[in-house]
């Protein structure tokens, strides 16, 4: 009696899609992530309610870890397995290169944070705010730049010069990143903030598409978000609550980062 091999139907379907079909899946994932963000954060004003611990954990866990990180990373790396793109083009390098890029991203991001005259330089407050933003930044990098941007670049790479393909992908990723903030609570969903974030995020795109480093782009991007978050906390008079370690925030950030690292390292054989 012979046994039939198990067929992973979703993976097989993703691999077989045309380039346009793969881009459509990437954009569909972006829309799903954005809608979930609105449902669990923007609609409920979750980030405006520091006391809503359960709502924050649900929003972070579902929108950013499950959909924005695990699901989006699985799709992107399935595209790698299909030969549509490569790990290198998605910014996944060796451990040494990723660590070095993270240091460079941290240095550039911290310098930019300090140059803007931030509302606080208290290391504990900065650490708590950095950790609060990190799960969201991981999802933003994974969905906007790695999945959608990487898919757009791969789809147009054969028809456009490489530099032009990168530029197109960079602009698309940055515009979608800005528009995604419509799903967030104020002040992040205002037209002025969306326009500013779209322009500022071009720096993240440069790290990602020019430096080809997902981790460097992530750390740099998180510092960009840090200024906005600490400014919002200061305006709301909530910085005092961050002057001691906020352990649920720190643990959630550590878990989100471990999930991202595990998801991308599990496919290291594919490049």
N, C-alpha and C positions, 0 to 999 in steps of 0.2 A: 504494500500500500504506500504510494508516494505522497509526500506532503507538498503542498503548493506554497511558494514563497509569499511572504506577506508583502503586499503592495501598499506603499504610502501614497494614497490617492491625492491628497492636497499637495504634497510635494511634487508629485509627477505632473499635476496640472500646472503648477507654477513654473516648473522647468520648461514645459512645452509652449508656454505663451509666447506670442510675438513680442518684439521690443515695445510696441505700442501697448500691448496687453499688460506687460510688466509695469510700464509707467502708470497705466490705469489702476493697477492693484496698489501701487505705491501711493497714488493720490487718494484712492479709496481708504487706505489705512490712515492717512493723514486726516481725512474727513471723520472717520470713526473716532480717532483720538481726540479731535477737536470737539466733536459732539459730546463725548464722554466728559471732557473737561468742563464744558458748559453745564452739563447735567449735575456733576458732583462738586463744581467749584463756582463758576459764574452765576448760575441760577440761585445757589444757596448763599452766595457771598462768603464762602468758606474761609478764604484767606483774610477776611476782615474780622473773623471771630476767633481770636487766639484760644479761647476756652473750649472751642468745638474740636476736641482731640479726636473723637471717633470719626467725625466728618472729614477731618484732615487726613487721617490714616486711610480712610476709604478712598478718598480722592487720589492720594499718592499711590496707594497700592494698585487700584484698578486702572486709572487713567495713565499713570506714568510708568509703573513697574510692569504690569501685565501687558497692557496694550502698547504703550510708548516705547518700552524697552524690549521685553521678551518677544512679543509678537512681531514687532517691526524688525528686530534684529534677525529673527528666524526667516522672515521673508527676504531680507537683504542678503543673507548668507546662502539662502537657497538659490538666489540669482547668481551668486558666486559659483555655486556647485554646477549651475547650468551653463557656465561659461559666459554669461551676459556681462559680468564685470569681474573684478578681482579684489582680494582682501586689501592689497596695496592701494588701489584706487579708492577704496572705502576708508582709507586712513588707518588700517590695522597693520602695524609693523611689528618688529621684534620687541621683546620685553624691554631691552636696553634702549631702543629707539623711542618707545612709548614713554618710558620714564624720563628720558632726556627732554622729549617734547613737552611733557607735563611741567617740568621745571621751567622751561622757556615760557610756556603759556602762563604759569603762575607769576613769573617775574614781570612779564609784560602786563598782565592783568592787574597785579598789585600796584605797579607804577601808575597805571591809568586810573585806578581807584583813588590813590592818594592825590594825583594831580587834579582831580575834580573837586577837592575840598570836601571830603565825605563828612556826614553828620557825626561819625564816630570812628575812632581808631582803637577803641578798647578791644584787645585781642579776644576776649571771651565773647563779646557781642558779635564781633566779626566772624568768629568760628561758628557760633550758633546760626547766624544769618546765612553764612556760606553753606552750612549743612542743610538749612531749610530749603534753599534754592536748588541744591544739587540733584535730587531726584527729578525735578522738573527739567533742569538743564540736560540731564542724561537723555530724557525722552525727546527734548527739542532737538538735540544733536542727532539722535538716532532717526527720528521721523523726518525732520526737515532737510537735513544735510546728507546724512548717510543713506537713507532709503529713497526719498524723493529726488534729492539732488544727484545722488549717485546713479539712479535710474535714468534721469533725464540726460546726464552726461553720457552714459553708456548708449542710450538710444540715438543720440545725435553725433556721437564720436566718429562714425564712419562717413558722415556727410559733411562735417565741418572740420576745420583745422583744430587740433587739440586745444590750443589756447582759447579759441572761440567757444568750443564745447564746454570748457571749464567755466568761462564767463557766463554763458547761458544758464548753466546749472547753478552757479553762485547766485545770480539774480533771482531765479525761480525760487530757490530755497529761502533766500532772505525775504522775499515778498510773502511767501506762504507763512514764514515765521511771524512776520508782523501781523498778518490777517488772523492768525490763530489766536491772538490776544483779544479778539472780539468775544471769545468764549470765557474770558476771565472777568473777575469782579473789578470795579473801579479801584485805582485810577488807571489800571492797565488796559482797559477796553476803550479808552478815549481816542479820537482820531489823531490828536497831537502825539500821544504816546505811541500809538501804532506806527505813525510815520517815523518818529524818532528811532524806535526799535528796529524798524526795517533798515534804516540807513546804518545804524550802529552795528547791526548784525553782519554787515559786509566784512567787518573785521574778522568775525568768526569764520565766514566763508573763505577769507584769505588763508587763515590757518589750515582750514580743511582741504581746500582744493589746490592751493599752492604748496603748502607744507606737507600735504598728504598725511595728516596726523589727526586721528579722531580724539585721542586723549589730550593732545595739546590744545585743540579747538575746544574741547569740553572745559578744561580748566580756565582758559582765557574767557570763554563765554560765561562761565559761572561768576567770574569777577565782574564782568559787565553787568550781570543781573544783580550782583551784590549791592552796587551803588543805588539802584532803583529800590531795592527792598529795604535797605537801611534808611533811605530817605523817606519811604512810606511809613516805616515804623516810627521815625522821629516825628513826622507830621501828625501821627496819631497818638503821640505821647506814650509809646509802648516800648521804647528802648530799654527802660529799667527792667522789664521782665526778662531781658536777654543777658543781664550782667552776671548771671550764674549759669552753669551748664544746663541746657534743656535736654535731658537725656532721651526722651522719646524722639526728638528731632535728630539728635546725633546718631542714635541707633538706626532710625529709618534711613538716613543718608548712607550709613555704612552698608546696610542691607541692599539698597538700590545700587550702590557702586559694585558690590560683590556680584549681584545678579548680572550687571552689564559685563563685567570682566569674564564671568563664567560663560555667558552666552557667546561672546566673541571668541574666547580661547577654545571652546568646544569644537570650533570649526577650523582650527589653525592648520589642519592638514589639507585644506581645500586650495590653498594658494600654491 
